[in-house]
Amino acid sequence: MSGILWIILVGFVAGIIARFLSPGPNNPTGFILTTVLGIAGAFLATFIGQSIGHYSPNQGAGFITSTIGAIVVLFIWNRLVARRVISDPGSK
């Protein structure tokens, strides 16, 4: 149970840092979307790190690489909103 809470906490902090480092008018807002952004970044960083052999199969991404992954996910989010593939939750 504490492992899941740790993932959520690290994901939330990584999401906040990613939103701070990559500001934009169409960033996902709110606690849930920020946490999902960070967790998706951690999964992306873990997948890429394991694919290139940087992490072992039982090892996850660290805090810094999770933040970098969250920045990549945020960049993809911004591109999808710019191309109007997904709607901007901030404009109503």
Backbone as CSV, one residue per row, in Angstrom:
resi,resn,N_x,N_y,N_z,CA_x,CA_y,CA_z,C_x,C_y,C_z
1,MET,0.820,-1.195,0.000,0.000,0.000,0.000,0.865,1.259,0.000
2,SER,1.959,1.236,0.713,2.805,2.427,0.774,3.500,2.667,-0.563
3,GLY,3.713,1.609,-1.355,4.320,1.769,-2.667,3.437,2.586,-3.599
4,ILE,2.140,2.348,-3.550,1.203,3.092,-4.387,1.155,4.556,-3.963
5,LEU,1.138,4.791,-2.660,1.149,6.166,-2.171,2.428,6.887,-2.566
6,TRP,3.550,6.171,-2.552,4.818,6.762,-2.951,4.802,7.136,-4.430
7,ILE,4.254,6.258,-5.280,4.152,6.538,-6.712,3.277,7.769,-6.954
8,ILE,2.156,7.869,-6.238,1.269,9.013,-6.391,1.964,10.296,-5.942
9,LEU,2.680,10.243,-4.833,3.380,11.422,-4.331,4.477,11.868,-5.299
10,VAL,5.307,10.929,-5.757,6.371,11.267,-6.700,5.766,11.757,-8.014
11,GLY,4.696,11.128,-8.467,4.027,11.563,-9.689,3.471,12.968,-9.577
12,PHE,2.891,13.293,-8.426,2.344,14.635,-8.228,3.451,15.682,-8.234
13,VAL,4.529,15.414,-7.521,5.644,16.374,-7.469,6.300,16.506,-8.850
14,ALA,6.494,15.397,-9.551,7.070,15.451,-10.901,6.149,16.223,-11.837
15,GLY,4.849,16.062,-11.704,3.891,16.803,-12.529,3.923,18.296,-12.250
16,ILE,4.034,18.663,-10.974,4.118,20.083,-10.625,5.389,20.694,-11.205
17,ILE,6.511,20.001,-11.064,7.772,20.525,-11.590,7.711,20.627,-13.110
18,ALA,7.120,19.637,-13.765,7.003,19.677,-15.230,6.132,20.846,-15.671
19,ARG,5.033,21.089,-14.971,4.176,22.224,-15.315,4.881,23.542,-15.061
20,PHE,5.737,23.600,-14.042,6.492,24.810,-13.740,7.566,25.066,-14.802
21,LEU,8.241,24.009,-15.254,9.325,24.155,-16.226,8.816,24.361,-17.648
22,SER,7.597,23.936,-17.922,7.036,24.060,-19.268,5.673,24.731,-19.186
23,PRO,5.660,26.037,-18.879,4.360,26.708,-18.762,3.721,26.898,-20.129
24,GLY,2.437,26.971,-20.134,1.709,27.172,-21.375,0.254,27.452,-21.081
25,PRO,-0.456,27.969,-22.057,-1.859,28.306,-21.820,-2.772,27.095,-21.736
26,ASN,-2.335,25.942,-22.215,-3.214,24.776,-22.249,-2.662,23.616,-21.427
27,ASN,-2.058,23.936,-20.297,-1.577,22.877,-19.409,-2.744,22.231,-18.684
28,PRO,-2.662,20.932,-18.427,-3.702,20.303,-17.619,-3.637,20.855,-16.196
29,THR,-4.776,21.173,-15.630,-4.805,21.757,-14.294,-5.521,20.828,-13.337
30,GLY,-5.326,21.082,-12.074,-5.977,20.301,-11.040,-5.075,19.208,-10.492
31,PHE,-5.422,18.754,-9.300,-4.630,17.744,-8.599,-4.575,16.437,-9.374
32,ILE,-5.721,15.989,-9.864,-5.799,14.686,-10.540,-4.985,14.704,-11.836
33,LEU,-5.181,15.712,-12.688,-4.455,15.748,-13.961,-2.963,15.964,-13.764
34,THR,-2.586,16.738,-12.750,-1.164,16.924,-12.463,-0.534,15.617,-12.012
35,THR,-1.242,14.872,-11.172,-0.743,13.583,-10.705,-0.660,12.590,-11.856
36,VAL,-1.675,12.546,-12.697,-1.663,11.645,-13.851,-0.527,12.010,-14.802
37,LEU,-0.282,13.309,-14.981,0.832,13.762,-15.813,2.158,13.229,-15.283
38,GLY,2.380,13.347,-13.985,3.626,12.862,-13.387,3.757,11.352,-13.439
39,ILE,2.669,10.642,-13.172,2.703,9.178,-13.202,2.941,8.690,-14.637
40,ALA,2.292,9.332,-15.614,2.532,8.962,-17.016,3.984,9.230,-17.404
41,GLY,4.551,10.316,-16.904,5.953,10.603,-17.157,6.870,9.565,-16.536
42,ALA,6.521,9.100,-15.341,7.325,8.063,-14.687,7.252,6.747,-15.456
43,PHE,6.060,6.388,-15.936,5.932,5.168,-16.732,6.695,5.286,-18.048
44,LEU,6.614,6.449,-18.690,7.347,6.656,-19.933,8.850,6.559,-19.699
45,ALA,9.342,7.201,-18.648,10.775,7.162,-18.343,11.222,5.750,-17.984
46,THR,10.397,5.012,-17.247,10.735,3.632,-16.900,10.782,2.759,-18.145
47,PHE,9.784,2.904,-19.013,9.734,2.094,-20.238,10.951,2.360,-21.123
48,ILE,11.256,3.629,-21.348,12.406,3.962,-22.198,13.704,3.520,-21.543
49,GLY,13.833,3.747,-20.234,15.051,3.345,-19.528,15.275,1.841,-19.551
50,GLN,14.208,1.053,-19.406,14.340,-0.400,-19.468,14.601,-0.865,-20.896
51,SER,14.039,-0.162,-21.880,14.250,-0.546,-23.284,15.691,-0.361,-23.727
52,ILE,16.334,0.684,-23.243,17.717,0.931,-23.649,18.723,0.291,-22.697
53,GLY,18.228,-0.377,-21.658,19.104,-1.096,-20.750,19.657,-0.276,-19.601
54,HIS,19.113,0.921,-19.408,19.583,1.766,-18.299,19.051,1.274,-16.955
55,TYR,17.850,0.727,-16.959,17.236,0.183,-15.744,17.051,-1.320,-15.906
56,SER,17.162,-2.038,-14.809,16.877,-3.469,-14.831,15.359,-3.665,-14.873
57,PRO,14.891,-4.877,-15.204,13.445,-5.101,-15.309,12.672,-4.830,-14.010
58,ASN,13.305,-4.944,-12.862,12.614,-4.709,-11.600,12.837,-3.302,-11.058
59,GLN,13.449,-2.435,-11.838,13.807,-1.109,-11.381,12.972,-0.066,-12.099
60,GLY,12.534,0.943,-11.372,11.760,2.023,-11.957,12.612,3.259,-12.154
61,ALA,12.029,4.230,-12.816,12.728,5.479,-13.077,12.892,6.264,-11.785
62,GLY,13.914,7.059,-11.741,14.154,7.921,-10.594,13.327,9.192,-10.673
63,PHE,13.491,10.040,-9.681,12.700,11.258,-9.601,13.014,12.212,-10.752
64,ILE,14.284,12.382,-11.067,14.670,13.318,-12.124,14.193,12.825,-13.484
65,THR,14.377,11.555,-13.770,13.922,11.042,-15.062,12.395,10.995,-15.136
66,SER,11.724,10.831,-14.015,10.262,10.915,-14.006,9.807,12.325,-14.356
67,THR,10.517,13.315,-13.851,10.191,14.700,-14.180,10.440,14.976,-15.662
68,ILE,11.539,14.462,-16.203,11.817,14.626,-17.635,10.733,13.929,-18.459
69,GLY,10.322,12.742,-18.027,9.235,12.043,-18.709,7.939,12.826,-18.657
70,ALA,7.669,13.474,-17.516,6.457,14.289,-17.396,6.518,15.504,-18.311
71,ILE,7.711,16.068,-18.503,7.862,17.191,-19.435,7.572,16.719,-20.856
72,VAL,8.031,15.523,-21.210,7.752,14.969,-22.544,6.251,14.739,-22.713
73,VAL,5.596,14.180,-21.693,4.151,13.954,-21.761,3.413,15.287,-21.878
74,LEU,3.874,16.305,-21.150,3.255,17.625,-21.229,3.446,18.242,-22.619
75,PHE,4.608,18.037,-23.224,4.842,18.525,-24.587,3.879,17.853,-25.565
76,ILE,3.703,16.540,-25.422,2.766,15.815,-26.289,1.349,16.333,-26.074
77,TRP,0.976,16.577,-24.815,-0.344,17.132,-24.477,-0.542,18.473,-25.200
78,ASN,0.464,19.359,-25.105,0.358,20.677,-25.736,0.231,20.565,-27.257
79,ARG,0.942,19.628,-27.865,0.839,19.446,-29.318,-0.537,18.911,-29.708
80,LEU,-1.094,18.003,-28.915,-2.424,17.468,-29.228,-3.494,18.539,-29.084
81,VAL,-3.358,19.418,-28.091,-4.318,20.507,-27.933,-4.154,21.513,-29.065
82,ALA,-2.919,21.811,-29.459,-2.682,22.770,-30.541,-3.263,22.281,-31.866
83,ARG,-3.225,20.984,-32.103,-3.794,20.428,-33.340,-5.275,20.097,-33.204
84,ARG,-5.830,20.409,-32.051,-7.245,20.186,-31.732,-7.653,18.713,-31.814
85,VAL,-6.711,17.833,-31.467,-7.023,16.412,-31.375,-7.797,16.155,-30.091
86,ILE,-7.385,16.853,-29.021,-8.128,16.819,-27.753,-8.527,18.252,-27.413
87,SER,-9.578,18.384,-26.629,-10.033,19.726,-26.272,-9.264,20.250,-25.080
88,ASP,-9.121,21.557,-25.014,-8.441,22.210,-23.918,-9.397,22.313,-22.741
89,PRO,-9.084,21.670,-21.607,-9.998,21.721,-20.471,-10.083,23.116,-19.852
90,GLY,-9.143,24.009,-20.154,-9.142,25.345,-19.572,-10.012,26.332,-20.311
91,SER,-10.397,26.041,-21.546,-11.221,26.985,-22.316,-12.634,26.447,-22.439
92,LYS,-13.547,27.184,-21.895,-14.964,26.776,-21.965,-15.817,27.938,-22.332
